[in-house]
């Protein structure tokens, strides 16, 4: 099995010193499009993972239990 890993970076500029508060990426996108923030999203890297141990490691690093792709 092969899995593609894509890393996306989001940069947001907002007025003031308070940290951004948003519920999800859709909320953040609205803030950048309609709110007082401006931002940019860009793909930082893309790689194909084929080693099952690496796939499990990547799943664990994002908070999964490592079994997400076992259903395939």
mmCIF file as gemmi writes it, N, C-alpha and C atoms, coordinates in Angstrom:
data_model
loop_
_atom_site.group_PDB
_atom_site.id
_atom_site.type_symbol
_atom_site.label_atom_id
_atom_site.label_alt_id
_atom_site.label_comp_id
_atom_site.label_asym_id
_atom_site.label_entity_id
_atom_site.label_seq_id
_atom_site.pdbx_PDB_ins_code
_atom_site.Cartn_x
_atom_site.Cartn_y
_atom_site.Cartn_z
_atom_site.occupancy
_atom_site.B_iso_or_equiv
_atom_site.pdbx_formal_charge
_atom_site.auth_seq_id
_atom_site.auth_asym_id
_atom_site.pdbx_PDB_model_num
ATOM 1 N N . UNK Axp A 1 ? 0.848 -1.17 0 1 0 ? 1 A 1
ATOM 2 C CA . UNK Axp A 1 ? 0 0 0 1 0 ? 1 A 1
ATOM 3 C C . UNK Axp A 1 ? 0.893 1.234 0 1 0 ? 1 A 1
ATOM 4 N N . UNK Axp A 2 ? 0.407 2.273 -0.666 1 0 ? 2 A 1
ATOM 5 C CA . UNK Axp A 2 ? 1.117 3.548 -0.659 1 0 ? 2 A 1
ATOM 6 C C . UNK Axp A 2 ? 0.173 4.62 -0.128 1 0 ? 2 A 1
ATOM 7 N N . UNK Axp A 3 ? 0.739 5.55 0.612 1 0 ? 3 A 1
ATOM 8 C CA . UNK Axp A 3 ? -0.008 6.669 1.194 1 0 ? 3 A 1
ATOM 9 C C . UNK Axp A 3 ? 0.742 7.935 0.829 1 0 ? 3 A 1
ATOM 10 N N . UNK Axp A 4 ? 0.026 8.968 0.434 1 0 ? 4 A 1
ATOM 11 C CA . UNK Axp A 4 ? 0.661 10.246 0.134 1 0 ? 4 A 1
ATOM 12 C C . UNK Axp A 4 ? 0.548 11.162 1.344 1 0 ? 4 A 1
ATOM 13 N N . UNK Axp A 5 ? 1.678 11.719 1.751 1 0 ? 5 A 1
ATOM 14 C CA . UNK Axp A 5 ? 1.723 12.678 2.854 1 0 ? 5 A 1
ATOM 15 C C . UNK Axp A 5 ? 1.939 14.067 2.255 1 0 ? 5 A 1
ATOM 16 N N . UNK Axp A 6 ? 1.037 14.99 2.576 1 0 ? 6 A 1
ATOM 17 C CA . UNK Axp A 6 ? 1.152 16.371 2.119 1 0 ? 6 A 1
ATOM 18 C C . UNK Axp A 6 ? 1.182 17.279 3.34 1 0 ? 6 A 1
ATOM 19 N N . UNK Axp A 7 ? 2.182 18.132 3.409 1 0 ? 7 A 1
ATOM 20 C CA . UNK Axp A 7 ? 2.312 19.1 4.5 1 0 ? 7 A 1
ATOM 21 C C . UNK Axp A 7 ? 1.928 20.46 3.945 1 0 ? 7 A 1
ATOM 22 N N . UNK Axp A 8 ? 0.981 21.115 4.614 1 0 ? 8 A 1
ATOM 23 C CA . UNK Axp A 8 ? 0.478 22.417 4.198 1 0 ? 8 A 1
ATOM 24 C C . UNK Axp A 8 ? 0.781 23.419 5.295 1 0 ? 8 A 1
ATOM 25 N N . UNK Axp A 9 ? 1.316 24.57 4.909 1 0 ? 9 A 1
ATOM 26 C CA . UNK Axp A 9 ? 1.605 25.615 5.88 1 0 ? 9 A 1
ATOM 27 C C . UNK Axp A 9 ? 0.598 26.752 5.689 1 0 ? 9 A 1
ATOM 28 N N . UNK Axp A 10 ? 0.052 27.224 6.793 1 0 ? 10 A 1
ATOM 29 C CA . UNK Axp A 10 ? -0.875 28.352 6.783 1 0 ? 10 A 1
ATOM 30 C C . UNK Axp A 10 ? -0.229 29.484 7.558 1 0 ? 10 A 1
ATOM 31 N N . UNK Axp A 11 ? -0.09 30.624 6.915 1 0 ? 11 A 1
ATOM 32 C CA . UNK Axp A 11 ? 0.449 31.815 7.56 1 0 ? 11 A 1
ATOM 33 C C . UNK Axp A 11 ? -0.676 32.835 7.667 1 0 ? 11 A 1
ATOM 34 N N . UNK Axp A 12 ? -0.907 33.344 8.881 1 0 ? 12 A 1
ATOM 35 C CA . UNK Axp A 12 ? -1.977 34.305 9.116 1 0 ? 12 A 1
ATOM 36 C C . UNK Axp A 12 ? -1.399 35.526 9.816 1 0 ? 12 A 1
ATOM 37 N N . UNK Axp A 13 ? -1.733 36.705 9.31 1 0 ? 13 A 1
ATOM 38 C CA . UNK Axp A 13 ? -1.379 37.958 9.963 1 0 ? 13 A 1
ATOM 39 C C . UNK Axp A 13 ? -2.653 38.574 10.505 1 0 ? 13 A 1
ATOM 40 N N . UNK Axp A 14 ? -2.615 38.969 11.774 1 0 ? 14 A 1
ATOM 41 C CA . UNK Axp A 14 ? -3.78 39.598 12.383 1 0 ? 14 A 1
ATOM 42 C C . UNK Axp A 14 ? -3.316 40.776 13.23 1 0 ? 14 A 1
ATOM 43 N N . UNK Axp A 15 ? -4.168 41.78 13.309 1 0 ? 15 A 1
ATOM 44 C CA . UNK Axp A 15 ? -3.838 42.976 14.073 1 0 ? 15 A 1
ATOM 45 C C . UNK Axp A 15 ? -3.915 42.677 15.566 1 0 ? 15 A 1
ATOM 46 N N . UNK Axp A 16 ? -2.992 43.227 16.335 1 0 ? 16 A 1
ATOM 47 C CA . UNK Axp A 16 ? -3.001 43.039 17.778 1 0 ? 16 A 1
ATOM 48 C C . UNK Axp A 16 ? -2.069 41.932 18.215 1 0 ? 16 A 1
ATOM 49 N N . UNK Axp A 17 ? -2.135 41.632 19.489 1 0 ? 17 A 1
ATOM 50 C CA . UNK Axp A 17 ? -1.234 40.636 20.059 1 0 ? 17 A 1
ATOM 51 C C . UNK Axp A 17 ? -1.953 39.396 20.582 1 0 ? 17 A 1
ATOM 52 N N . UNK Axp A 18 ? -3.268 39.353 20.467 1 0 ? 18 A 1
ATOM 53 C CA . UNK Axp A 18 ? -4.028 38.195 20.943 1 0 ? 18 A 1
ATOM 54 C C . UNK Axp A 18 ? -3.854 37.023 19.988 1 0 ? 18 A 1
ATOM 55 N N . UNK Axp A 19 ? -3.741 35.808 20.512 1 0 ? 19 A 1
ATOM 56 C CA . UNK Axp A 19 ? -3.641 34.645 19.629 1 0 ? 19 A 1
ATOM 57 C C . UNK Axp A 19 ? -4.956 34.435 18.876 1 0 ? 19 A 1
ATOM 58 N N . UNK Axp A 20 ? -4.857 33.87 17.689 1 0 ? 20 A 1
ATOM 59 C CA . UNK Axp A 20 ? -6.055 33.572 16.897 1 0 ? 20 A 1
ATOM 60 C C . UNK Axp A 20 ? -6.916 32.54 17.614 1 0 ? 20 A 1
ATOM 61 N N . UNK Axp A 21 ? -8.221 32.722 17.524 1 0 ? 21 A 1
ATOM 62 C CA . UNK Axp A 21 ? -9.155 31.736 18.058 1 0 ? 21 A 1
ATOM 63 C C . UNK Axp A 21 ? -10.085 31.322 16.934 1 0 ? 21 A 1
ATOM 64 N N . UNK Axp A 22 ? -10.017 30.052 16.565 1 0 ? 22 A 1
ATOM 65 C CA . UNK Axp A 22 ? -10.889 29.531 15.522 1 0 ? 22 A 1
ATOM 66 C C . UNK Axp A 22 ? -11.219 28.083 15.832 1 0 ? 22 A 1
ATOM 67 N N . UNK Axp A 23 ? -12.363 27.624 15.319 1 0 ? 23 A 1
ATOM 68 C CA . UNK Axp A 23 ? -12.844 26.282 15.619 1 0 ? 23 A 1
ATOM 69 C C . UNK Axp A 23 ? -12.282 25.23 14.672 1 0 ? 23 A 1
ATOM 70 N N . UNK Axp A 24 ? -12.15 25.591 13.409 1 0 ? 24 A 1
ATOM 71 C CA . UNK Axp A 24 ? -11.701 24.634 12.402 1 0 ? 24 A 1
ATOM 72 C C . UNK Axp A 24 ? -11.128 25.396 11.212 1 0 ? 24 A 1
ATOM 73 N N . UNK Axp A 25 ? -10.664 24.669 10.204 1 0 ? 25 A 1
ATOM 74 C CA . UNK Axp A 25 ? -10.057 25.326 9.048 1 0 ? 25 A 1
ATOM 75 C C . UNK Axp A 25 ? -11.06 26.165 8.252 1 0 ? 25 A 1
ATOM 76 N N . UNK Axp A 26 ? -12.314 25.758 8.227 1 0 ? 26 A 1
ATOM 77 C CA . UNK Axp A 26 ? -13.335 26.543 7.538 1 0 ? 26 A 1
ATOM 78 C C . UNK Axp A 26 ? -13.504 27.898 8.232 1 0 ? 26 A 1
ATOM 79 N N . UNK Axp A 27 ? -13.505 27.906 9.545 1 0 ? 27 A 1
ATOM 80 C CA . UNK Axp A 27 ? -13.597 29.138 10.323 1 0 ? 27 A 1
ATOM 81 C C . UNK Axp A 27 ? -12.377 30.024 10.058 1 0 ? 27 A 1
ATOM 82 N N . UNK Axp A 28 ? -11.208 29.434 10.025 1 0 ? 28 A 1
ATOM 83 C CA . UNK Axp A 28 ? -9.987 30.18 9.747 1 0 ? 28 A 1
ATOM 84 C C . UNK Axp A 28 ? -10.024 30.772 8.341 1 0 ? 28 A 1
ATOM 85 N N . UNK Axp A 29 ? -10.491 29.995 7.378 1 0 ? 29 A 1
ATOM 86 C CA . UNK Axp A 29 ? -10.6 30.499 5.997 1 0 ? 29 A 1
ATOM 87 C C . UNK Axp A 29 ? -11.545 31.69 5.934 1 0 ? 29 A 1
ATOM 88 N N . UNK Axp A 30 ? -12.669 31.623 6.638 1 0 ? 30 A 1
ATOM 89 C CA . UNK Axp A 30 ? -13.612 32.743 6.673 1 0 ? 30 A 1
ATOM 90 C C . UNK Axp A 30 ? -12.933 33.981 7.273 1 0 ? 30 A 1
ATOM 91 N N . UNK Axp A 31 ? -12.182 33.783 8.346 1 0 ? 31 A 1
ATOM 92 C CA . UNK Axp A 31 ? -11.498 34.912 8.98 1 0 ? 31 A 1
ATOM 93 C C . UNK Axp A 31 ? -10.525 35.578 8.005 1 0 ? 31 A 1
ATOM 94 N N . UNK Axp A 32 ? -9.833 34.767 7.199 1 0 ? 32 A 1
ATOM 95 C CA . UNK Axp A 32 ? -8.872 35.324 6.242 1 0 ? 32 A 1
ATOM 96 C C . UNK Axp A 32 ? -9.576 35.991 5.06 1 0 ? 32 A 1
ATOM 97 N N . UNK Axp A 33 ? -10.743 35.461 4.655 1 0 ? 33 A 1
ATOM 98 C CA . UNK Axp A 33 ? -11.462 36.016 3.506 1 0 ? 33 A 1
ATOM 99 C C . UNK Axp A 33 ? -12.35 37.2 3.872 1 0 ? 33 A 1
ATOM 100 N N . UNK Axp A 34 ? -13.027 37.117 5.026 1 0 ? 34 A 1
ATOM 101 C CA . UNK Axp A 34 ? -14.039 38.111 5.384 1 0 ? 34 A 1
ATOM 102 C C . UNK Axp A 34 ? -13.714 38.902 6.646 1 0 ? 34 A 1
ATOM 103 N N . UNK Axp A 35 ? -12.787 38.428 7.435 1 0 ? 35 A 1
ATOM 104 C CA . UNK Axp A 35 ? -12.505 39.058 8.722 1 0 ? 35 A 1
ATOM 105 C C . UNK Axp A 35 ? -11.37 40.057 8.66 1 0 ? 35 A 1
ATOM 106 N N . UNK Axp A 36 ? -10.739 40.265 9.794 1 0 ? 36 A 1
ATOM 107 C CA . UNK Axp A 36 ? -9.666 41.249 9.905 1 0 ? 36 A 1
ATOM 108 C C . UNK Axp A 36 ? -8.284 40.613 9.78 1 0 ? 36 A 1
ATOM 109 N N . UNK Axp A 37 ? -8.233 39.385 9.327 1 0 ? 37 A 1
ATOM 110 C CA . UNK Axp A 37 ? -6.972 38.685 9.161 1 0 ? 37 A 1
ATOM 111 C C . UNK Axp A 37 ? -6.672 38.515 7.671 1 0 ? 37 A 1
ATOM 112 N N . UNK Axp A 38 ? -5.421 38.327 7.377 1 0 ? 38 A 1
ATOM 113 C CA . UNK Axp A 38 ? -5.018 38.009 6.01 1 0 ? 38 A 1
ATOM 114 C C . UNK Axp A 38 ? -4.089 36.82 6.092 1 0 ? 38 A 1
ATOM 115 N N . UNK Axp A 39 ? -4.167 35.939 5.126 1 0 ? 39 A 1
ATOM 116 C CA . UNK Axp A 39 ? -3.329 34.754 5.209 1 0 ? 39 A 1
ATOM 117 C C . UNK Axp A 39 ? -3.095 34.097 3.876 1 0 ? 39 A 1
ATOM 118 N N . UNK Axp A 40 ? -2.295 33.055 3.946 1 0 ? 40 A 1
ATOM 119 C CA . UNK Axp A 40 ? -1.926 32.308 2.757 1 0 ? 40 A 1
ATOM 120 C C . UNK Axp A 40 ? -1.735 30.843 3.137 1 0 ? 40 A 1
ATOM 121 N N . UNK Axp A 41 ? -2.177 29.957 2.269 1 0 ? 41 A 1
ATOM 122 C CA . UNK Axp A 41 ? -1.949 28.526 2.436 1 0 ? 41 A 1
ATOM 123 C C . UNK Axp A 41 ? -1.06 28.071 1.286 1 0 ? 41 A 1
ATOM 124 N N . UNK Axp A 42 ? -0.069 27.229 1.606 1 0 ? 42 A 1
ATOM 125 C CA . UNK Axp A 42 ? 0.764 26.686 0.532 1 0 ? 42 A 1
ATOM 126 C C . UNK Axp A 42 ? 1.245 25.296 0.898 1 0 ? 42 A 1
ATOM 127 N N . UNK Axp A 43 ? 1.428 24.487 -0.12 1 0 ? 43 A 1
ATOM 128 C CA . UNK Axp A 43 ? 1.956 23.139 0.072 1 0 ? 43 A 1
ATOM 129 C C . UNK Axp A 43 ? 3.454 23.255 0.304 1 0 ? 43 A 1
ATOM 130 N N . UNK Axp A 44 ? 3.913 22.69 1.411 1 0 ? 44 A 1
ATOM 131 C CA . UNK Axp A 44 ? 5.326 22.719 1.762 1 0 ? 44 A 1
ATOM 132 C C . UNK Axp A 44 ? 6.037 21.495 1.181 1 0 ? 44 A 1
ATOM 133 N N . UNK Axp A 45 ? 5.392 20.334 1.284 1 0 ? 45 A 1
ATOM 134 C CA . UNK Axp A 45 ? 6.019 19.121 0.756 1 0 ? 45 A 1
ATOM 135 C C . UNK Axp A 45 ? 4.963 18.053 0.484 1 0 ? 45 A 1
ATOM 136 N N . UNK Axp A 46 ? 5.306 17.17 -0.414 1 0 ? 46 A 1
ATOM 137 C CA . UNK Axp A 46 ? 4.474 16.009 -0.719 1 0 ? 46 A 1
ATOM 138 C C . UNK Axp A 46 ? 5.411 14.823 -0.929 1 0 ? 46 A 1
ATOM 139 N N . UNK Axp A 47 ? 5.078 13.713 -0.304 1 0 ? 47 A 1
ATOM 140 C CA . UNK Axp A 47 ? 5.886 12.51 -0.5 1 0 ? 47 A 1
ATOM 141 C C . UNK Axp A 47 ? 5.002 11.271 -0.427 1 0 ? 47 A 1
ATOM 142 N N . UNK Axp A 48 ? 5.408 10.252 -1.147 1 0 ? 48 A 1
ATOM 143 C CA . UNK Axp A 48 ? 4.691 8.981 -1.129 1 0 ? 48 A 1
ATOM 144 C C . UNK Axp A 48 ? 5.366 8.076 -0.101 1 0 ? 48 A 1
ATOM 145 N N . UNK Axp A 49 ? 4.554 7.533 0.79 1 0 ? 49 A 1
ATOM 146 C CA . UNK Axp A 49 ? 5.039 6.613 1.823 1 0 ? 49 A 1
ATOM 147 C C . UNK Axp A 49 ? 4.633 5.2 1.433 1 0 ? 49 A 1
ATOM 148 N N . UNK Axp A 50 ? 5.598 4.286 1.429 1 0 ? 50 A 1
ATOM 149 C CA . UNK Axp A 50 ? 5.263 2.898 1.095 1 0 ? 50 A 1
ATOM 150 C C . UNK Axp A 50 ? 5.666 1.912 2.189 1 0 ? 50 A 1
ATOM 151 N N . UNK Axp A 51 ? 6.53 2.334 3.101 1 0 ? 51 A 1
ATOM 152 C CA . UNK Axp A 51 ? 6.943 1.471 4.212 1 0 ? 51 A 1
ATOM 153 C C . UNK Axp A 51 ? 5.833 1.467 5.267 1 0 ? 51 A 1
ATOM 154 N N . UNK Axp A 52 ? 5.228 0.308 5.54 1 0 ? 52 A 1
ATOM 155 C CA . UNK Axp A 52 ? 4.133 0.243 6.51 1 0 ? 52 A 1
ATOM 156 C C . UNK Axp A 52 ? 4.496 0.814 7.882 1 0 ? 52 A 1
ATOM 157 N N . UNK Axp A 53 ? 5.737 0.614 8.319 1 0 ? 53 A 1
ATOM 158 C CA . UNK Axp A 53 ? 6.147 1.159 9.63 1 0 ? 53 A 1
ATOM 159 C C . UNK Axp A 53 ? 6.161 2.684 9.603 1 0 ? 53 A 1
ATOM 160 N N . UNK Axp A 54 ? 6.575 3.24 8.49 1 0 ? 54 A 1
ATOM 161 C CA . UNK Axp A 54 ? 6.584 4.709 8.356 1 0 ? 54 A 1
ATOM 162 C C . UNK Axp A 54 ? 5.149 5.249 8.341 1 0 ? 54 A 1
ATOM 163 N N . UNK Axp A 55 ? 4.261 4.548 7.648 1 0 ? 55 A 1
ATOM 164 C CA . UNK Axp A 55 ? 2.853 4.963 7.601 1 0 ? 55 A 1
ATOM 165 C C . UNK Axp A 55 ? 2.257 4.959 9.005 1 0 ? 55 A 1
ATOM 166 N N . UNK Axp A 56 ? 2.498 3.879 9.756 1 0 ? 56 A 1
ATOM 167 C CA . UNK Axp A 56 ? 2.001 3.807 11.14 1 0 ? 56 A 1
ATOM 168 C C . UNK Axp A 56 ? 2.6 4.944 11.966 1 0 ? 56 A 1
ATOM 169 N N . UNK Axp A 57 ? 3.894 5.204 11.813 1 0 ? 57 A 1
ATOM 170 C CA . UNK Axp A 57 ? 4.545 6.29 12.547 1 0 ? 57 A 1
ATOM 171 C C . UNK Axp A 57 ? 3.937 7.642 12.235 1 0 ? 57 A 1
ATOM 172 N N . UNK Axp A 58 ? 3.636 7.885 10.975 1 0 ? 58 A 1
ATOM 173 C CA . UNK Axp A 58 ? 3.009 9.159 10.584 1 0 ? 58 A 1
ATOM 174 C C . UNK Axp A 58 ? 1.597 9.263 11.166 1 0 ? 58 A 1
ATOM 175 N N . UNK Axp A 59 ? 0.853 8.16 11.146 1 0 ? 59 A 1
ATOM 176 C CA . UNK Axp A 59 ? -0.485 8.165 11.742 1 0 ? 59 A 1
ATOM 177 C C . UNK Axp A 59 ? -0.413 8.473 13.233 1 0 ? 59 A 1
ATOM 178 N N . UNK Axp A 60 ? 0.518 7.837 13.919 1 0 ? 60 A 1
ATOM 179 C CA . UNK Axp A 60 ? 0.673 8.096 15.351 1 0 ? 60 A 1
ATOM 180 C C . UNK Axp A 60 ? 1.048 9.55 15.616 1 0 ? 60 A 1
ATOM 181 N N . UNK Axp A 61 ? 1.862 10.141 14.74 1 0 ? 61 A 1
ATOM 182 C CA . UNK Axp A 61 ? 2.311 11.521 14.954 1 0 ? 61 A 1
ATOM 183 C C . UNK Axp A 61 ? 1.187 12.538 14.806 1 0 ? 61 A 1
ATOM 184 N N . UNK Axp A 62 ? 0.102 12.164 14.121 1 0 ? 62 A 1
ATOM 185 C CA . UNK Axp A 62 ? -1.03 13.09 13.999 1 0 ? 62 A 1
ATOM 186 C C . UNK Axp A 62 ? -2.185 12.725 14.932 1 0 ? 62 A 1
ATOM 187 N N . UNK Axp A 63 ? -1.92 11.82 15.861 1 0 ? 63 A 1
ATOM 188 C CA . UNK Axp A 63 ? -2.919 11.505 16.879 1 0 ? 63 A 1
ATOM 189 C C . UNK Axp A 63 ? -3.814 10.321 16.582 1 0 ? 63 A 1
ATOM 190 N N . UNK Axp A 64 ? -3.566 9.61 15.504 1 0 ? 64 A 1
ATOM 191 C CA . UNK Axp A 64 ? -4.319 8.408 15.207 1 0 ? 64 A 1
ATOM 192 C C . UNK Axp A 64 ? -3.707 7.243 15.979 1 0 ? 64 A 1
ATOM 193 N N . UNK Axp A 65 ? -4.439 6.143 16.097 1 0 ? 65 A 1
ATOM 194 C CA . UNK Axp A 65 ? -3.896 4.978 16.813 1 0 ? 65 A 1
ATOM 195 C C . UNK Axp A 65 ? -3.032 4.103 15.911 1 0 ? 65 A 1
ATOM 196 N N . UNK Axp A 66 ? -2.831 4.521 14.67 1 0 ? 66 A 1
ATOM 197 C CA . UNK Axp A 66 ? -1.975 3.792 13.738 1 0 ? 66 A 1
ATOM 198 C C . UNK Axp A 66 ? -2.695 2.783 12.874 1 0 ? 66 A 1
ATOM 199 N N . UNK Axp A 67 ? -4.028 2.697 13.013 1 0 ? 67 A 1
ATOM 200 C CA . UNK Axp A 67 ? -4.77 1.666 12.276 1 0 ? 67 A 1
ATOM 201 C C . UNK Axp A 67 ? -5.689 2.229 11.183 1 0 ? 67 A 1
ATOM 202 N N . UNK Axp A 68 ? -5.63 3.526 10.914 1 0 ? 68 A 1
ATOM 203 C CA . UNK Axp A 68 ? -6.576 4.127 9.973 1 0 ? 68 A 1
ATOM 204 C C . UNK Axp A 68 ? -6.613 3.419 8.626 1 0 ? 68 A 1
ATOM 205 N N . UNK Axp A 69 ? -5.465 3.132 8.051 1 0 ? 69 A 1
ATOM 206 C CA . UNK Axp A 69 ? -5.427 2.524 6.724 1 0 ? 69 A 1
ATOM 207 C C . UNK Axp A 69 ? -5.565 1.009 6.748 1 0 ? 69 A 1
ATOM 208 N N . UNK Axp A 70 ? -5.72 0.403 7.906 1 0 ? 70 A 1
ATOM 209 C CA . UNK Axp A 70 ? -5.931 -1.044 7.979 1 0 ? 70 A 1
ATOM 210 C C . UNK Axp A 70 ? -7.233 -1.466 7.346 1 0 ? 70 A 1
ATOM 211 N N . UNK Axp A 71 ? -8.169 -0.523 7.166 1 0 ? 71 A 1
ATOM 212 C CA . UNK Axp A 71 ? -9.459 -0.862 6.58 1 0 ? 71 A 1
ATOM 213 C C . UNK Axp A 71 ? -9.374 -1.04 5.077 1 0 ? 71 A 1
ATOM 214 N N . UNK Axp A 72 ? -8.249 -0.67 4.471 1 0 ? 72 A 1
ATOM 215 C CA . UNK Axp A 72 ? -8.106 -0.774 3.011 1 0 ? 72 A 1
ATOM 216 C C . UNK Axp A 72 ? -7.663 -2.153 2.624 1 0 ? 72 A 1
